[in-house]
Amino acid sequence: MDTSDTSDTSGHLEEALDRVHASGPERDGWLSNHAPMVVEALAAHGQAGSVHRWLDLYRDKLEDFPDRTAPVTDANWPSALGDPRRIADWTDHFSRTLAERPWGDVLAEWWPRLLPGLYGGATHTVIRVGHAVRAVAAEENGPRLTELAHALGYWAARHQPMTGLVTLPGAATAMDALDAVPAIESGHVGFRNRLAAVRRLPVWAQEVTDPDTAKERLTELVRAATHRYATHGHGEPTMLVHAATAPNAVLRTLDSLPRDQWIPSLHAAWTASAAVTAMYAPVTPVAYVPPAHLAPEEVVERALAHGDEHVIKLTDTALDIGDEQALAAALRSVELSEPLV
């Protein structure tokens, strides 16, 4: 069941995005600003009236927008790619570009350039783009286009590829392939150090040659990673959310991309989900039965009352899937995570 309501015309999302855009995409050096993703998720699921109350709780985690360095241009952008000092410059570049060209054309041009570096910002870069694309695809207006510019600018500035991976035998299903992911050695602290320690990942869905099949397999991956959170989320309740939300950001962007970009998008999403699994998954799963059967709308309300940004975003992904196991994963994140107060 999909509870998303992209027809909201209250203007609350636009007001919230205007508030958010006065802030930078990070705090404390590199921790991601989740506000734009959360307010979009709440608005998409009928909670637009709550976005300002949530932002008031989150505002202490917002920092001023960073200073500009020098303009990013069509000629010099390769040298600025992956330079976090250029966040403001990249945002300006995409703001100008989106003012001059249709947003779908800009996305199609930049997606293959940015896709290899979707690990930057602990995958929040592509996740923010996924939320922005859903918003602007539902209704194109100034604040939503500005959010897409900020999201693409953040991704370009934090662009971080993975290289040197050794492929391991895979499995037929996404769930079995995730189960086959070997954990990294213990002792690595922080996402970037853990990511650097990922050296071996199983292959999955490499045989796909048809875009429609790629979309089906990507849907399967998002479902498997979300279901798996219910039994494995205790390994790292916050970070393991991204094993599901990163590939879902790719999935919700596919329909806005040329079809010839769908297959490489599937492969990048798999590597991201598998890498997060390798970095944070526990040694053993646990059986999990949710304390109550709740309707999707009640799960949204539970997540909003809890308030944690990752809980809300995993709930958003679980609602995209809509089955009982996915909703159980969302409830599990409520149990495992510290509430926003």
C-alpha positions in Angstrom: 0.0 0.0 0.0 1.3 3.5 -0.9 0.0 6.1 1.5 1.9 9.0 -0.3 -0.2 12.1 -1.0 1.7 14.1 -3.6 -1.4 16.3 -4.2 -0.9 18.4 -1.1 -1.5 22.0 -1.9 -1.3 23.5 1.6 2.0 25.2 0.9 3.5 23.8 4.2 6.2 21.9 2.4 7.2 24.9 0.4 7.4 27.0 3.5 9.5 24.4 5.3 11.9 24.1 2.3 12.3 27.9 2.3 13.3 27.6 6.0 15.7 24.7 5.4 17.4 26.4 2.5 18.9 29.1 4.8 20.9 26.2 6.3 23.8 24.2 4.9 23.5 20.5 4.0 25.8 19.4 6.9 26.7 20.2 10.5 29.7 19.4 12.7 32.0 19.0 9.8 30.1 16.4 7.7 27.0 15.1 9.4 24.0 15.5 7.1 21.2 17.9 7.5 18.1 15.6 7.3 15.5 18.3 7.5 14.7 18.6 3.7 14.3 14.8 3.4 12.1 14.5 6.5 9.8 17.4 5.7 9.3 16.0 2.1 8.6 12.5 3.5 6.0 13.9 6.0 4.3 16.0 3.4 4.2 13.0 1.0 2.4 10.9 3.7 -0.3 13.4 4.7 1.6 15.1 7.5 2.3 18.4 5.9 0.7 20.2 8.8 3.4 18.8 11.1 6.5 19.9 9.2 7.0 23.2 11.0 6.6 21.6 14.5 9.1 19.0 13.5 11.5 21.6 12.2 11.2 23.5 15.5 12.5 20.4 17.3 15.3 19.9 14.7 16.5 23.5 14.4 19.4 23.1 16.8 20.9 20.7 14.3 21.0 23.3 11.6 24.0 25.4 10.6 24.4 28.4 8.4 24.8 27.9 4.7 28.5 27.7 3.8 30.5 30.5 2.1 31.1 30.5 -1.6 34.6 30.0 -3.1 34.4 30.3 -6.9 31.8 29.6 -9.5 31.5 26.1 -10.9 31.2 26.2 -14.6 30.7 23.9 -17.6 34.4 24.0 -18.1 35.8 23.5 -14.6 33.2 21.2 -12.9 35.4 18.0 -13.1 38.0 19.7 -10.8 35.3 20.7 -8.3 33.6 17.3 -8.2 34.0 15.7 -4.7 35.3 18.9 -3.1 33.1 19.6 0.0 34.5 23.1 0.2 32.5 23.9 -2.9 29.0 23.0 -1.6 27.8 26.6 -2.1 29.4 26.9 -5.5 27.8 23.6 -6.7 24.4 24.7 -5.3 24.7 28.0 -7.3 25.6 26.1 -10.4 22.5 23.9 -10.2 20.3 26.8 -9.3 21.4 28.6 -12.5 21.1 25.5 -14.6 17.6 24.6 -13.4 16.5 28.1 -14.1 17.6 27.8 -17.7 16.7 24.2 -18.6 13.9 21.7 -17.7 14.7 19.8 -14.5 14.4 16.4 -16.2 17.1 17.3 -18.7 19.4 18.5 -16.0 18.8 15.3 -14.0 19.4 13.1 -17.0 22.7 14.9 -17.7 24.1 14.8 -14.2 22.8 11.4 -12.9 25.5 9.3 -14.7 28.2 11.8 -13.6 27.1 11.6 -10.0 26.0 8.0 -9.7 29.5 6.5 -9.2 29.9 8.7 -6.1 26.6 8.0 -4.3 28.5 6.9 -1.1 29.4 10.5 -0.3 27.8 11.9 2.9 27.0 8.4 4.0 24.7 8.0 1.0 22.6 11.0 2.2 23.5 12.8 -1.0 21.5 10.4 -3.3 18.8 10.0 -0.6 18.2 13.8 -0.6 18.1 13.8 -4.4 15.5 11.0 -4.3 13.3 13.1 -2.0 13.7 16.2 -4.1 12.9 14.4 -7.3 9.7 13.0 -5.8 8.7 16.5 -4.7 9.3 18.2 -8.0 7.8 15.4 -10.1 4.6 15.8 -8.1 4.5 19.6 -8.4 7.1 21.9 -10.1 7.5 25.2 -8.2 10.2 27.5 -6.9 11.0 25.9 -3.5 10.9 22.4 -4.9 13.3 23.3 -7.7 15.5 25.0 -5.3 15.6 21.9 -3.2 16.6 19.9 -6.2 19.5 22.3 -6.8 20.6 22.0 -3.2 20.4 18.2 -3.3 22.3 17.9 -6.5 24.9 20.4 -5.3 25.4 18.5 -2.1 25.9 15.2 -4.1 28.4 16.8 -6.4 30.4 18.4 -3.5 30.4 15.1 -1.5 30.9 12.8 -4.6 32.8 9.8 -3.3 33.3 6.7 -5.5 34.2 3.2 -4.3 37.1 1.4 -6.1 39.1 -1.8 -5.9 36.2 -4.1 -5.0 36.7 -7.8 -5.3 33.6 -9.6 -6.4 32.4 -12.7 -4.6 29.8 -15.3 -5.7 26.4 -13.9 -5.4 22.9 -15.4 -5.0 19.7 -15.5 -6.9 17.6 -13.3 -4.6 18.3 -9.9 -3.1 17.7 -11.2 0.4 20.1 -14.1 -0.1 22.7 -11.8 -1.6 22.5 -9.5 1.4 22.9 -12.5 3.7 26.0 -13.4 1.7 27.7 -10.0 2.3 30.8 -10.5 4.5 31.2 -8.1 7.4 34.3 -5.9 7.5 36.8 -6.4 10.2 36.0 -4.7 13.5 37.8 -1.7 14.8 37.0 0.8 12.0 35.3 4.0 13.4 33.2 6.3 11.3 31.4 5.8 7.9 34.4 6.9 5.8 36.8 4.6 7.5 34.4 1.7 7.4 33.7 2.3 3.7 37.4 2.2 3.0 37.5 -1.2 4.7 34.9 -2.7 2.3 36.9 -4.7 -0.1 34.7 -7.7 -1.1 31.1 -7.8 -2.1 29.0 -10.5 -3.7 27.6 -9.9 -7.2 23.9 -9.6 -7.7 21.7 -9.0 -10.7 24.7 -8.6 -13.0 22.9 -10.5 -15.7 20.1 -7.9 -16.1 20.0 -6.4 -19.6 16.4 -5.0 -19.7 15.4 -1.7 -18.1 12.1 -3.0 -16.9 13.8 -6.0 -15.3 16.3 -3.6 -13.6 13.4 -1.7 -12.0 11.8 -5.0 -10.8 15.1 -6.1 -9.3 15.7 -2.8 -7.7 12.2 -3.0 -6.1 13.2 -6.4 -4.8 16.3 -5.0 -3.3 14.5 -2.2 -1.5 12.0 -4.7 -0.1 14.7 -7.1 1.0 16.8 -4.4 2.7 13.7 -3.0 4.5 12.5 -6.4 5.7 16.0 -7.2 6.8 16.1 -4.2 9.1 13.5 -5.8 11.4 15.9 -8.7 12.2 19.3 -7.0 11.7 18.7 -3.3 12.6 20.1 -3.8 16.1 23.6 -4.0 14.5 23.5 -0.2 14.1 20.0 1.2 14.3 20.8 4.5 12.5 23.3 3.5 9.8 21.5 0.3 8.7 18.5 2.4 7.7 20.6 3.5 4.7 20.8 -0.1 3.3 17.1 0.4 2.4 16.7 4.2 2.0 19.7 4.7 -0.4 18.4 2.1 -3.0 14.9 3.4 -2.6 16.1 6.9 -3.4 17.5 5.5 -6.7 14.2 3.6 -7.3 12.0 6.6 -6.9 14.1 8.5 -9.3 14.1 5.9 -12.2 10.9 7.1 -13.8 12.4 10.6 -14.2 15.5 9.2 -15.9 16.1 7.9 -19.4 15.7 4.2 -19.6 19.3 3.5 -20.6 20.3 4.8 -17.1 18.2 2.2 -15.2 20.5 -0.7 -15.3 23.6 1.2 -14.1 21.4 2.7 -11.4 20.4 -0.8 -10.2 24.1 -1.9 -10.0 25.1 1.3 -8.1 22.1 0.8 -5.7 23.1 -2.8 -5.0 26.7 -1.8 -4.2 25.6 0.9 -1.8 23.1 -1.3 0.0 25.6 -4.2 0.2 28.4 -1.9 1.4 26.2 -0.5 4.3 25.3 -4.0 5.2 29.0 -5.0 5.3 29.8 -2.0 7.5 27.1 -2.4 10.1 25.2 -5.7 10.0 25.3 -7.7 13.3 26.8 -11.2 13.4 23.4 -12.8 14.1 19.8 -11.7 13.4 17.1 -11.7 16.0 13.5 -12.7 15.6 11.1 -9.8 15.7 7.4 -9.6 16.1 5.8 -6.1 16.2 3.9 -5.4 19.4 0.7 -4.6 17.5 -0.9 -4.7 14.0 -1.0 -1.1 12.8 -2.4 0.5 9.7 0.0 2.4 7.5 -1.4 5.7 8.7 -0.9 4.7 12.3 2.7 3.7 11.6 3.3 7.2 10.1 1.9 8.8 13.2 4.1 6.6 15.4 7.2 7.6 13.5 6.2 11.3 13.7 5.6 11.1 17.4 9.0 9.5 17.8 10.6 12.2 15.6 14.0 10.7 14.8 14.9 11.6 11.3 16.1 8.1 10.3 12.9 6.5 11.8 10.8 8.9 9.7 12.8 8.1 6.5 12.8 4.4 7.0 9.0 4.6 7.6 8.7 6.5 4.3 10.5 3.6 2.5 8.4 1.0 4.4 5.3 2.7 3.2 6.5 2.6 -0.4 6.6 -1.2 0.0 3.5 -1.4 2.1 3.5 -5.0 3.3 3.4 -6.2 6.9 7.1 -7.0 7.1 8.1 -3.5 5.9 5.8 -1.9 8.5 7.3 -4.2 11.1 10.7 -2.8 10.2 9.5 0.7 10.6 8.1 -0.1 14.1 11.4 -1.8 14.9 13.3 1.4 14.1 11.0 3.2 16.6 12.0 0.7 19.3 15.7 0.9 18.5 16.2 4.6 18.0 16.5 7.5 20.4 13.5 9.9 20.0 14.0 13.5 18.9 13.2 15.7 21.8 
